[in-house]
Amino acid sequence: TTIGEEPHDNTQYVDGVLKKELENITDYTVVENEDLPAELKKLIDNKKTNTLRMTYTTKDYTYVVAGFGTKETSGYSIKVNDVYKSGNAIYADFTLMGPAENEPVNEVPTTPYIVLKYEKRDETVVFRM
C-alpha cells in the first residue's frame, strides 16, 4: 500500500467548472500573413476593423483567427494563452498586449490579429478573449 500521493487524472478547473480530460492542442502554428490561403486573407481584410472570432477550414487544416479590431497606435500584439480540447470543443484563449511602457509608437491605426493553424478537426472553437 502506498500512502501520500493521489493518482494524477488530468482534472482541472476552467472558469470554476470541473473539466475532466483536458487535451492540450500543442500542435498548432502561428501563420504569417503571406502564408494564408487567399480566400481567408480576403475574409480577414474585410472584417479586421472589428473584433474577429473566426474559423476557416480547408481539406487539411483548421485556421483559427482572433483579432481585437482597430487600435489607434502601433505596438499591439496578441498572446496565445492556451489552446486545448475539452468535451466536444476546442478552446482558444487570447490576450491583447498593449505597447510596452516607454515603447515608441506610431500614431497610426493598426488592426492586430493572429491566425493559428492545426490539422483539420471537427470540434467547434470557443474563443476566450
N, C-alpha and C positions, 0 to 999 in steps of 0.2 A: 504494500500500500504506500502510495506517495502522498505526502502531506504538503500543503502550501500552494502549489501552482494550479491555477484554474486552466482548463484547456482553452486555447485561443480559438474562437469560432467566427472571426471576422464580423462581429456585431458592432455596429456603430450607430451613433445618433446623428441625424441630419435634421436641422431645424426643430430639435426637440422630439423628433419622431424616431422610434427604433427602426433601423433599416438592417435587415439581415442580408448577408452575402453581397456586399457592395463589390463590384468588379471595376478596378481602375482601368481606364482606357488610356494606356500609355503609348500606344502605337499610333499617334497622330503626328502630323507635321503642320507647321505654320506655312502657308502658301504665300509666296511673293506675288504681287500684282501681275507681273509679266507672265507668271505660270498659270494663271487662272484660265479656265475654259472661257472662250469668247462670250458665250451666252450669259454665263454667270457674271462676268465683268460688266456687261451691259445692265443686268438687273441691279447690281451694286451701284453703278454710276447713277441710275435713275432714282435710287432710294436712299443714298448715303447721307443726305442732308437731315434725315430723321433717324430716330433710333432704329437700328437694324437687328432683327432676330429672324434669321432665315436659314433654311437648309436647302441644299441643291444636290441631287443625286444623278450620277452618271452610271453607266453599265458596271463600272468597277469601284467607284468611290462615293462616299458621302462627304459633302462640304458643309461646314457649319460657319455661318457668317454672323459676327456680332459687331455692332457699331453704336456709337453714342451721339450721333448727329453732329451738326456743325458747332465747332468751338471757335471762339473769337481770336485765338492766337495759336501759334505753333507750340510744340513742346509736349503734346499729349501722346500717351501710348496706352496700350491695352495689355493687361496682365492676365494670363490664363491661370486661374487659381486651382482648378480641378476639372477633370473630365472623367466621369465614371458612369457605370451602368447600375441601376437599382430597379428591381422588378422588371417591367417591360419598357423602361425609358432610359435614355442617355441624358445625364445631367451635365451641362456645360456652364461653368462658373467663371465669370469675367469681372475685372475691376478696371475702371478708367483711372489712369495715373496722370496727374496734372504735371505741369512743368516743375522741375526741381527748384528748390529755393536758390535764388541767385542765378538761375539758368537764363541766359539771354533768349528772349522770344521775339518772334516777328509778329507785328500787329496785322496778321493776315488770317482770314478764316480758314480753318482746316476741318477735315471730316475723318477723324480716326476710326478705323475699323480693322478687324482681324479675321482671317479665314483659316480654319483648321480643316484638314483632310485626313480621313481614315478609310480603311477598306469598307466597302459598302455594307451597311447594316440596315435592318428594317425597323428598329426601335424609333419611337418618337423622341425628338430632342426637346428637353426642358431647359430654358435659359435662366440663369441666375446672374443678374447684373444690376 
